[in-house]
Amino acid sequence: MRSRDVARRIAEDLYAMAAEDKTADAVEQELRLIAASTEDVPQLADKAPRVPAGDRRELVRAAFPEASGSLRHLMGLVIRDLVLGEFLSVRAEAEGVLRARAVTAQPLSGEERSRLTERLERSLGMRVKLEESVDPAVLAGVRIEIEGRILDGTLRARLTRLHETLGRSGGA
C-alpha cells in the first residue's frame, strides 16, 4: 500500500471521528501545529497559528508521549507531508467545500477576503474556504490556486502576458 493511500485512510478515519464529535476545526488546528513543529515550512508559516516553537514541540511530545525524539520528529513529518493535506481534502469533500488559496503581496482586508470568497463561490457554484498566503514577490494582484489549477492575476503575470503579446505583434 502506498504512503499516500495510508495517509488518506488515516485522514478519513480522523475526519469521521472529528465530524462525529464536532471537533473538525480543533483537529485541523492540532494537525497544523504538529506539522509546523517539525521545522519552519514557508507554506505552513502563514496557515499555522502563531505559537512559539517550544509550545509546538510540547504538543508533539504530548501527542506521542512514549515515542523517542526521532520518532516524534518522523510523526511530525508524516503529518506535515501526508496526513494534513489528506485531512484537508477529506474535510473539504465531506463538507462540500472547495479549498482555494489566495497568494497576495499583503494580507487581505476583511472586505477583500469576503468579496474574493463571494466571487469564487459564484463562479464555481460551491462553497469556498479561502486560505491566504503572503508572498512579497507578488508585488500586486492575486494568484489563486484551486485543485492544482492556478488563476494568476498578479502584476508580474499581466506584464509577462503583455510582453508576450507585444513580442508576437512585433512591438517589443
Sequence and secondary structure as in RCSB ss.txt:
>XXXX:A:sequence
MRSRDVARRIAEDLYAMAAEDKTADAVEQELRLIAASTEDVPQLADKAPRVPAGDRRELVRAAFPEASGSLRHLM
GLVIRDLVLGEFLSVRAEAEGVLRARAVTAQPLSGEERSRLTERLERSLGMRVKLEESVDPAVLAGVRIEIEGRI
LDGTLRARLTRLHETLGRSGGA
>XXXX:A:secstr
  HHHHHHHHHHHHHHHHHHHT HHHHHHHHHHHHHHSS  HHHHTTS    HHHHHHHHHHHSTTS HHHHHHH
HHHIIIIIHHHHHHHHHHHHTEEEEEEEESS   HHHHHHHHHHHHHHHTSEEEEEEEE GGG SSEEEEETTEE
EE SHHHHHHHHHHHHHHHT  
